[in-house]
Amino acid sequence: YKKPSVRWLIGLYDAFGSIFRRKKAPAKVSRPQRICFIALHQIGDVVMTLPTIDAIQTMVPEAELSLIIGKGPASLLTDNRWGAKLYIFDAAWQKVVRQFSGQATNQIAAAKQRLLDRLNQINPDVVVVFHPDVVVNQLLGRTTIPHTFSFTNAGGGFWTTHPVAMPQAGHQVERDYALAQALAETFHARRPPLTRPHLETNLVTRDKVTA
């Protein structure tokens, strides 16, 4: 947030929320069977998340993976190497998404409900949210998902069971990797080394993306 007044309000919101509404993780921790990643930003940002998804898939190879993802990035990951199922979703509360999709502000409430419905359909044990998003954090607080990992920088981290502060230094790939580190600590998994973003695609997919 660029405005100091907005940052102050978000800080106040987080302070009160952490006291009165903090969501706790289950006392009993078992290996996740279904992991859902939420990546609702643009293509470049989503490409930066790939090493973290690789690391988590390596840590829990038996888990079924799914991605809730924007339309543009989804075109790149149709033939993803993790065998993850993709669910295309437009986050109408984000201004840039409304500009590209043509959705109006009066469609925001419906978009929020669609995300909740999709999460209920997937029924994951774990949700990992890339990129700080206070709306997503709030929506996760309305679910019964046992483990939710999300960055706190946009506010509302108290709605998640595992709020993670995004590192301020380093490349975006390194900062996203903080989510993999938090998951490894929670599930007592050995954390693999961080790799570079690597995108595998075929000519048909490439032509669709560049068209």
Helices and strands as residue ranges (DSSP letters): H 4-20, E 34-39, H 43-59, E 64-69, H 71-76, E 85-88, H 95-101, G 105-107, H 108-122, E 126-129, H 134-140, E 147-151, G 157-159, E 162-164, H 172-187, H 203-210
